[in-house]
Amino acid sequence: MAASILALITARGGSKGIPGKNLAPLAGKPLIAWTVEAARGASSLARTLVSTDDEAIAAACRSCGAEVPFRRPAELAGDRSSHISVVEHALRWLESEERYLPDYVVLLQPTSPLRTSADIDAAVSLALGKNADAVVGVCVAENHPYLVKGLDGNGGLVDYVTPPLAYARRQDFPPAYVINGAVYVNRREALLRSGSFVPPGALPYVMPRERSIDIDTPADLDAAAAALRAGPT
């Protein structure tokens, strides 16, 4: 029997960097619509659900074809609410109210509007093909850890990460990746057991930086709009 894959989009109403961020216009549609449409276009997903505390967000998502079967509790919609608690709430609600236990849950954050349906399907395919507990979207680090510096007790520069060799050329650095927040694929049971989206042994799904833009500021929205105008990468 084929695995049941649930997409869960998490979108609270509050936002400090960009007020009403999840509904902010991007290339003619609300920011969150880009994520709902990517999920709806992914052939690997059985269902696309949204967890939100905000009725305007819920209405926008329903109009794009997503399910919003419950309202997120206020205590899980604050600045300090963890993503894992939000996902756990959704999975427990589905188990309690619908007896629905997906094999995998795919966390999709609305702040990654350039992630595509193909990215979602590829990340899911990697998880299924490798029988992995977790697959996490990453991109090449813009600033290599070997170039990052910290400060010592006297305010002087020190290596944040000590290179194993005295690398002289950037092109000789070993590859370094950062989590881009675009897609997390987690086996349901393993996620609930570990409480981590990136447990030991998680596999990377490598994405280009152009599709890894994370919306946090108005400048990020401008960058995403420019990338959309430039076309697919």
FILOMI-701982 format. One record per residue (C-alpha): residue number from 1; residue in three letters; x, y, z. Coordinates in nm, 4 decimals. Layout:
// FILOMI-701982
<sero num="NUM" residuo="ALA" px="X" py="Y" pz="Z"/>
...
This chain:
// FILOMI-701982
<sero num="1" residuo="MET" px="0.0000" py="0.0000" pz="0.0000"/>
<sero num="2" residuo="ALA" px="0.1297" py="0.3453" pz="-0.0910"/>
<sero num="3" residuo="ALA" px="0.2407" py="0.5698" pz="0.1922"/>
<sero num="4" residuo="SER" px="-0.0006" py="0.8406" pz="0.3015"/>
<sero num="5" residuo="ILE" px="0.1686" py="1.1807" pz="0.2888"/>
<sero num="6" residuo="LEU" px="0.0179" py="1.4843" pz="0.4603"/>
<sero num="7" residuo="ALA" px="0.1216" py="1.8403" pz="0.3799"/>
<sero num="8" residuo="LEU" px="0.0877" py="2.0766" pz="0.6746"/>
<sero num="9" residuo="ILE" px="0.1167" py="2.4501" pz="0.6174"/>
<sero num="10" residuo="THR" px="0.1652" py="2.6535" pz="0.9337"/>
<sero num="11" residuo="ALA" px="0.0533" py="3.0168" pz="0.9262"/>
<sero num="12" residuo="ARG" px="-0.0264" py="3.2306" pz="1.2278"/>
<sero num="13" residuo="GLY" px="-0.1896" py="3.5695" pz="1.2020"/>
<sero num="14" residuo="GLY" px="0.0693" py="3.7730" pz="1.3916"/>
<sero num="15" residuo="SER" px="0.3933" py="3.8958" pz="1.2375"/>
<sero num="16" residuo="LYS" px="0.6345" py="4.1699" pz="1.3433"/>
<sero num="17" residuo="GLY" px="0.8705" py="4.2020" pz="1.0481"/>
<sero num="18" residuo="ILE" px="0.5892" py="4.2339" pz="0.7938"/>
<sero num="19" residuo="PRO" px="0.2421" py="4.2946" pz="0.9441"/>
<sero num="20" residuo="GLY" px="-0.0021" py="4.0409" pz="0.8023"/>
<sero num="21" residuo="LYS" px="0.2917" py="3.8693" pz="0.6302"/>
<sero num="22" residuo="ASN" px="0.1152" py="3.5495" pz="0.5272"/>
<sero num="23" residuo="LEU" px="-0.1395" py="3.7513" pz="0.3278"/>
<sero num="24" residuo="ALA" px="0.1101" py="4.0053" pz="0.1924"/>
<sero num="25" residuo="PRO" px="0.0762" py="4.0402" pz="-0.1864"/>
<sero num="26" residuo="LEU" px="0.3417" py="3.8695" pz="-0.3968"/>
<sero num="27" residuo="ALA" px="0.3120" py="3.8806" pz="-0.7765"/>
<sero num="28" residuo="GLY" px="-0.0628" py="3.9205" pz="-0.7666"/>
<sero num="29" residuo="LYS" px="-0.1586" py="3.6721" pz="-0.4960"/>
<sero num="30" residuo="PRO" px="-0.1254" py="3.6357" pz="-0.1176"/>
<sero num="31" residuo="LEU" px="0.2115" py="3.5045" pz="-0.0020"/>
<sero num="32" residuo="ILE" px="0.0582" py="3.1897" pz="0.1438"/>
<sero num="33" residuo="ALA" px="-0.1149" py="3.1060" pz="-0.1853"/>
<sero num="34" residuo="TRP" px="0.2194" py="3.0192" pz="-0.3422"/>
<sero num="35" residuo="THR" px="0.2742" py="2.7453" pz="-0.0851"/>
<sero num="36" residuo="VAL" px="-0.0819" py="2.6118" pz="-0.1011"/>
<sero num="37" residuo="GLU" px="-0.0636" py="2.5921" pz="-0.4795"/>
<sero num="38" residuo="ALA" px="0.2754" py="2.4173" pz="-0.4698"/>
<sero num="39" residuo="ALA" px="0.1358" py="2.1592" pz="-0.2282"/>
<sero num="40" residuo="ARG" px="-0.1804" py="2.1109" pz="-0.4315"/>
<sero num="41" residuo="GLY" px="0.0307" py="2.0520" pz="-0.7409"/>
<sero num="42" residuo="ALA" px="0.2517" py="1.7883" pz="-0.5770"/>
<sero num="43" residuo="SER" px="0.1433" py="1.4400" pz="-0.6840"/>
<sero num="44" residuo="SER" px="0.2971" py="1.2764" pz="-0.3760"/>
<sero num="45" residuo="LEU" px="0.0654" py="1.4454" pz="-0.1263"/>
<sero num="46" residuo="ALA" px="-0.2633" py="1.2936" pz="-0.0158"/>
<sero num="47" residuo="ARG" px="-0.3913" py="1.6017" pz="0.1677"/>
<sero num="48" residuo="THR" px="-0.2979" py="1.9664" pz="0.2182"/>
<sero num="49" residuo="LEU" px="-0.3948" py="2.1138" pz="0.5564"/>
<sero num="50" residuo="VAL" px="-0.3371" py="2.4558" pz="0.7066"/>
<sero num="51" residuo="SER" px="-0.2905" py="2.5248" pz="1.0769"/>
<sero num="52" residuo="THR" px="-0.3815" py="2.8852" pz="1.1552"/>
<sero num="53" residuo="ASP" px="-0.5416" py="3.0990" pz="1.4229"/>
<sero num="54" residuo="ASP" px="-0.6538" py="3.3620" pz="1.1709"/>
<sero num="55" residuo="GLU" px="-0.9853" py="3.3536" pz="0.9813"/>
<sero num="56" residuo="ALA" px="-0.8593" py="3.5674" pz="0.6923"/>
<sero num="57" residuo="ILE" px="-0.5701" py="3.3271" pz="0.6374"/>
<sero num="58" residuo="ALA" px="-0.8080" py="3.0313" pz="0.6644"/>
<sero num="59" residuo="ALA" px="-1.0398" py="3.1820" pz="0.4039"/>
<sero num="60" residuo="ALA" px="-0.7540" py="3.2549" pz="0.1634"/>
<sero num="61" residuo="CYS" px="-0.6256" py="2.8988" pz="0.1964"/>
<sero num="62" residuo="ARG" px="-0.9676" py="2.7431" pz="0.1455"/>
<sero num="63" residuo="SER" px="-1.0092" py="2.9481" pz="-0.1707"/>
<sero num="64" residuo="CYS" px="-0.6871" py="2.7888" pz="-0.2998"/>
<sero num="65" residuo="GLY" px="-0.8112" py="2.4379" pz="-0.2229"/>
<sero num="66" residuo="ALA" px="-0.6480" py="2.3669" pz="0.1148"/>
<sero num="67" residuo="GLU" px="-0.8263" py="2.2105" pz="0.4115"/>
<sero num="68" residuo="VAL" px="-0.8573" py="2.4107" pz="0.7327"/>
<sero num="69" residuo="PRO" px="-1.0436" py="2.1652" pz="0.9563"/>
<sero num="70" residuo="PHE" px="-0.9521" py="2.3214" pz="1.2906"/>
<sero num="71" residuo="ARG" px="-0.8438" py="2.6512" pz="1.4405"/>
<sero num="72" residuo="ARG" px="-0.5025" py="2.6649" pz="1.6048"/>
<sero num="73" residuo="PRO" px="-0.5254" py="2.7427" pz="1.9782"/>
<sero num="74" residuo="ALA" px="-0.4106" py="3.0897" pz="2.0812"/>
<sero num="75" residuo="GLU" px="-0.1385" py="2.9465" pz="2.3039"/>
<sero num="76" residuo="LEU" px="0.0233" py="2.7962" pz="1.9930"/>
<sero num="77" residuo="ALA" px="0.0059" py="3.1180" pz="1.7888"/>
<sero num="78" residuo="GLY" px="0.2438" py="3.3436" pz="1.9794"/>
<sero num="79" residuo="ASP" px="0.5930" py="3.4689" pz="1.8963"/>
<sero num="80" residuo="ARG" px="0.7479" py="3.2007" pz="2.1136"/>
<sero num="81" residuo="SER" px="0.5332" py="2.9087" pz="1.9951"/>
<sero num="82" residuo="SER" px="0.7496" py="2.6297" pz="1.8565"/>
<sero num="83" residuo="HIS" px="0.6863" py="2.4737" pz="1.5185"/>
<sero num="84" residuo="ILE" px="0.7078" py="2.1258" pz="1.6663"/>
<sero num="85" residuo="SER" px="0.4247" py="2.2017" pz="1.9112"/>
<sero num="86" residuo="VAL" px="0.2090" py="2.3299" pz="1.6241"/>
<sero num="87" residuo="VAL" px="0.2719" py="2.0185" pz="1.4149"/>
<sero num="88" residuo="GLU" px="0.2163" py="1.7888" pz="1.7117"/>
<sero num="89" residuo="HIS" px="-0.1173" py="1.9608" pz="1.7776"/>
<sero num="90" residuo="ALA" px="-0.2278" py="1.9078" pz="1.4174"/>
<sero num="91" residuo="LEU" px="-0.1254" py="1.5424" pz="1.4144"/>
<sero num="92" residuo="ARG" px="-0.2972" py="1.4743" pz="1.7479"/>
<sero num="93" residuo="TRP" px="-0.6143" py="1.6499" pz="1.6268"/>
<sero num="94" residuo="LEU" px="-0.6246" py="1.4409" pz="1.3097"/>
<sero num="95" residuo="GLU" px="-0.5736" py="1.1231" pz="1.5101"/>
<sero num="96" residuo="SER" px="-0.8401" py="1.2135" pz="1.7651"/>
<sero num="97" residuo="GLU" px="-1.1051" py="1.3621" pz="1.5372"/>
<sero num="98" residuo="GLU" px="-1.0545" py="1.1685" pz="1.2128"/>
<sero num="99" residuo="ARG" px="-0.8530" py="0.8619" pz="1.3099"/>
<sero num="100" residuo="TYR" px="-0.6133" py="0.9750" pz="1.0398"/>
<sero num="101" residuo="LEU" px="-0.2497" py="0.8740" pz="1.0872"/>
<sero num="102" residuo="PRO" px="-0.0375" py="0.9709" pz="0.7870"/>
<sero num="103" residuo="ASP" px="0.2891" py="0.7886" pz="0.7345"/>
<sero num="104" residuo="TYR" px="0.4760" py="1.1121" pz="0.6702"/>
<sero num="105" residuo="VAL" px="0.4054" py="1.4788" pz="0.7353"/>
<sero num="106" residuo="VAL" px="0.5534" py="1.7450" pz="0.5070"/>
<sero num="107" residuo="LEU" px="0.5936" py="2.0788" pz="0.6823"/>
<sero num="108" residuo="LEU" px="0.5661" py="2.3689" pz="0.4376"/>
<sero num="109" residuo="GLN" px="0.6206" py="2.7232" pz="0.5635"/>
<sero num="110" residuo="PRO" px="0.4490" py="3.0062" pz="0.3726"/>
<sero num="111" residuo="THR" px="0.7689" py="3.2104" pz="0.3967"/>
<sero num="112" residuo="SER" px="0.9258" py="2.9928" pz="0.1243"/>
<sero num="113" residuo="PRO" px="0.7110" py="3.0901" pz="-0.1749"/>
<sero num="114" residuo="LEU" px="0.9564" py="2.9812" pz="-0.4453"/>
<sero num="115" residuo="ARG" px="0.9665" py="2.6160" pz="-0.3451"/>
<sero num="116" residuo="THR" px="0.7885" py="2.4211" pz="-0.6206"/>
<sero num="117" residuo="SER" px="0.5630" py="2.1176" pz="-0.6477"/>
<sero num="118" residuo="ALA" px="0.8595" py="1.9368" pz="-0.8024"/>
<sero num="119" residuo="ASP" px="1.0713" py="2.0200" pz="-0.4950"/>
<sero num="120" residuo="ILE" px="0.8067" py="1.8719" pz="-0.2677"/>
<sero num="121" residuo="ASP" px="0.7746" py="1.5554" pz="-0.4764"/>
<sero num="122" residuo="ALA" px="1.1523" py="1.5141" pz="-0.4956"/>
<sero num="123" residuo="ALA" px="1.1954" py="1.5504" pz="-0.1192"/>
<sero num="124" residuo="VAL" px="0.9171" py="1.2986" pz="-0.0548"/>
<sero num="125" residuo="SER" px="1.0629" py="1.0605" pz="-0.3129"/>
<sero num="126" residuo="LEU" px="1.4009" py="1.0800" pz="-0.1397"/>
<sero num="127" residuo="ALA" px="1.2441" py="0.9978" pz="0.1970"/>
<sero num="128" residuo="LEU" px="1.0497" py="0.7031" pz="0.0575"/>
<sero num="129" residuo="GLY" px="1.3338" py="0.5748" pz="-0.1576"/>
<sero num="130" residuo="LYS" px="1.5807" py="0.5783" pz="0.1318"/>
<sero num="131" residuo="ASN" px="1.3208" py="0.4786" pz="0.3932"/>
<sero num="132" residuo="ALA" px="1.4394" py="0.7845" pz="0.5847"/>
<sero num="133" residuo="ASP" px="1.2882" py="0.9263" pz="0.8998"/>
<sero num="134" residuo="ALA" px="1.3563" py="1.2807" pz="0.7776"/>
<sero num="135" residuo="VAL" px="1.4497" py="1.4798" pz="0.4686"/>
<sero num="136" residuo="VAL" px="1.5262" py="1.8497" pz="0.5049"/>
<sero num="137" residuo="GLY" px="1.5543" py="2.1228" pz="0.2405"/>
<sero num="138" residuo="VAL" px="1.8970" py="2.2869" pz="0.2275"/>
<sero num="139" residuo="CYS" px="2.0959" py="2.5170" pz="0.0001"/>
<sero num="140" residuo="VAL" px="2.4639" py="2.5981" pz="-0.0322"/>
<sero num="141" residuo="ALA" px="2.5744" py="2.8350" pz="0.2453"/>
<sero num="142" residuo="GLU" px="2.6261" py="3.1894" pz="0.1228"/>
<sero num="143" residuo="ASN" px="2.8987" py="3.2462" pz="0.3825"/>
<sero num="144" residuo="HIS" px="3.1173" py="2.9433" pz="0.4440"/>
<sero num="145" residuo="PRO" px="3.1695" py="2.8555" pz="0.8125"/>
<sero num="146" residuo="TYR" px="3.5467" py="2.8804" pz="0.7635"/>
<sero num="147" residuo="LEU" px="3.5042" py="3.2525" pz="0.6932"/>
<sero num="148" residuo="VAL" px="3.2825" py="3.3240" pz="0.9937"/>
<sero num="149" residuo="LYS" px="3.4528" py="3.4866" pz="1.2901"/>
<sero num="150" residuo="GLY" px="3.3737" py="3.5282" pz="1.6577"/>
<sero num="151" residuo="LEU" px="3.5243" py="3.7496" pz="1.9264"/>
<sero num="152" residuo="ASP" px="3.7557" py="3.6438" pz="2.2041"/>
<sero num="153" residuo="GLY" px="3.7524" py="3.7836" pz="2.5567"/>
<sero num="154" residuo="ASN" px="3.9529" py="4.0853" pz="2.4472"/>
<sero num="155" residuo="GLY" px="3.7311" py="4.1674" pz="2.1517"/>
<sero num="156" residuo="GLY" px="3.9700" py="4.0217" pz="1.8952"/>
<sero num="157" residuo="LEU" px="3.8683" py="3.8068" pz="1.5997"/>
<sero num="158" residuo="VAL" px="3.8860" py="3.4299" pz="1.6315"/>
<sero num="159" residuo="ASP" px="3.7737" py="3.1483" pz="1.4055"/>
<sero num="160" residuo="TYR" px="3.4136" py="3.0531" pz="1.4750"/>
<sero num="161" residuo="VAL" px="3.4882" py="2.7118" pz="1.3239"/>
<sero num="162" residuo="THR" px="3.8527" py="2.6084" pz="1.3125"/>
<sero num="163" residuo="PRO" px="3.9392" py="2.4772" pz="0.9643"/>
<sero num="164" residuo="PRO" px="4.1171" py="2.1402" pz="0.9649"/>
<sero num="165" residuo="LEU" px="4.3586" py="2.2827" pz="0.7077"/>
<sero num="166" residuo="ALA" px="4.4854" py="2.6295" pz="0.6258"/>
<sero num="167" residuo="TYR" px="4.2568" py="2.6747" pz="0.3266"/>
<sero num="168" residuo="ALA" px="4.3789" py="2.9556" pz="0.1054"/>
<sero num="169" residuo="ARG" px="4.1193" py="2.9515" pz="-0.1698"/>
<sero num="170" residuo="ARG" px="3.7432" py="2.9606" pz="-0.1323"/>
<sero num="171" residuo="GLN" px="3.7033" py="2.7116" pz="-0.4174"/>
<sero num="172" residuo="ASP" px="3.8960" py="2.4561" pz="-0.2111"/>
<sero num="173" residuo="PHE" px="3.6527" py="2.4696" pz="0.0804"/>
<sero num="174" residuo="PRO" px="3.4462" py="2.1550" pz="0.1382"/>
<sero num="175" residuo="PRO" px="3.0735" py="2.1989" pz="0.0642"/>
<sero num="176" residuo="ALA" px="2.8686" py="2.3659" pz="0.3379"/>
<sero num="177" residuo="TYR" px="2.4904" py="2.3796" pz="0.3487"/>
<sero num="178" residuo="VAL" px="2.2269" py="2.5618" pz="0.5513"/>
<sero num="179" residuo="ILE" px="1.8690" py="2.4576" pz="0.6205"/>
<sero num="180" residuo="ASN" px="1.6504" py="2.6799" pz="0.4015"/>
<sero num="181" residuo="GLY" px="1.3155" py="2.6173" pz="0.5746"/>
<sero num="182" residuo="ALA" px="1.1410" py="2.5324" pz="0.2463"/>
<sero num="183" residuo="VAL" px="1.0486" py="2.1692" pz="0.3076"/>
<sero num="184" residuo="TYR" px="1.0685" py="1.9189" pz="0.5906"/>
<sero num="185" residuo="VAL" px="0.9586" py="1.5594" pz="0.5331"/>
<sero num="186" residuo="ASN" px="0.9237" py="1.3592" pz="0.8541"/>
<sero num="187" residuo="ARG" px="0.7970" py="1.0143" pz="0.9358"/>
<sero num="188" residuo="ARG" px="0.5061" py="1.0775" pz="1.1690"/>
<sero num="189" residuo="GLU" px="0.6032" py="0.8296" pz="1.4410"/>
<sero num="190" residuo="ALA" px="0.9690" py="0.9363" pz="1.4401"/>
<sero num="191" residuo="LEU" px="0.8759" py="1.3042" pz="1.4591"/>
<sero num="192" residuo="LEU" px="0.6457" py="1.2559" pz="1.7557"/>
<sero num="193" residuo="ARG" px="0.9057" py="1.0411" pz="1.9259"/>
<sero num="194" residuo="SER" px="1.2068" py="1.2680" pz="1.8708"/>
<sero num="195" residuo="GLY" px="1.0384" py="1.6083" pz="1.8750"/>
<sero num="196" residuo="SER" px="1.2813" py="1.7213" pz="1.6049"/>
<sero num="197" residuo="PHE" px="1.2424" py="1.8014" pz="1.2354"/>
<sero num="198" residuo="VAL" px="1.6144" py="1.7397" pz="1.1863"/>
<sero num="199" residuo="PRO" px="1.6995" py="1.4258" pz="1.3842"/>
<sero num="200" residuo="PRO" px="2.0382" py="1.2533" pz="1.3555"/>
<sero num="201" residuo="GLY" px="2.0647" py="1.0909" pz="1.0138"/>
<sero num="202" residuo="ALA" px="1.8290" py="1.3350" pz="0.8385"/>
<sero num="203" residuo="LEU" px="1.8941" py="1.3482" pz="0.4645"/>
<sero num="204" residuo="PRO" px="1.9396" py="1.6741" pz="0.2698"/>
<sero num="205" residuo="TYR" px="1.7310" py="1.7779" pz="-0.0269"/>
<sero num="206" residuo="VAL" px="1.9528" py="2.0343" pz="-0.1976"/>
<sero num="207" residuo="MET" px="1.7803" py="2.3341" pz="-0.3548"/>
<sero num="208" residuo="PRO" px="1.9276" py="2.6339" pz="-0.5382"/>
<sero num="209" residuo="ARG" px="1.9484" py="2.9596" pz="-0.3462"/>
<sero num="210" residuo="GLU" px="1.7090" py="3.1168" pz="-0.5983"/>
<sero num="211" residuo="ARG" px="1.4285" py="2.8934" pz="-0.4683"/>
<sero num="212" residuo="SER" px="1.5413" py="2.9178" pz="-0.1077"/>
<sero num="213" residuo="ILE" px="1.4407" py="3.2780" pz="-0.0371"/>
<sero num="214" residuo="ASP" px="1.2871" py="3.3017" pz="0.3105"/>
<sero num="215" residuo="ILE" px="1.0473" py="3.5933" pz="0.3596"/>
<sero num="216" residuo="ASP" px="1.1244" py="3.7858" pz="0.6769"/>
<sero num="217" residuo="THR" px="1.1497" py="4.1491" pz="0.5633"/>
<sero num="218" residuo="PRO" px="1.0018" py="4.3683" pz="0.2884"/>
<sero num="219" residuo="ALA" px="1.3346" py="4.3342" pz="0.1073"/>
<sero num="220" residuo="ASP" px="1.2846" py="3.9588" pz="0.0978"/>
<sero num="221" residuo="LEU" px="0.9435" py="4.0104" pz="-0.0634"/>
<sero num="222" residuo="ASP" px="1.1070" py="4.2305" pz="-0.3250"/>
<sero num="223" residuo="ALA" px="1.3718" py="3.9658" pz="-0.3899"/>
<sero num="224" residuo="ALA" px="1.1057" py="3.6965" pz="-0.4301"/>
<sero num="225" residuo="ALA" px="0.9077" py="3.9157" pz="-0.6704"/>
<sero num="226" residuo="ALA" px="1.2233" py="3.9750" pz="-0.8753"/>
<sero num="227" residuo="ALA" px="1.2953" py="3.6026" pz="-0.8862"/>
<sero num="228" residuo="LEU" px="0.9419" py="3.5305" pz="-1.0057"/>
<sero num="229" residuo="ARG" px="0.9778" py="3.7905" pz="-1.2800"/>
<sero num="230" residuo="ALA" px="1.3043" py="3.6310" pz="-1.3878"/>
<sero num="231" residuo="GLY" px="1.1333" py="3.2968" pz="-1.4378"/>
<sero num="232" residuo="PRO" px="1.2092" py="2.9356" pz="-1.3331"/>
<sero num="233" residuo="THR" px="1.5570" py="2.8358" pz="-1.2200"/>
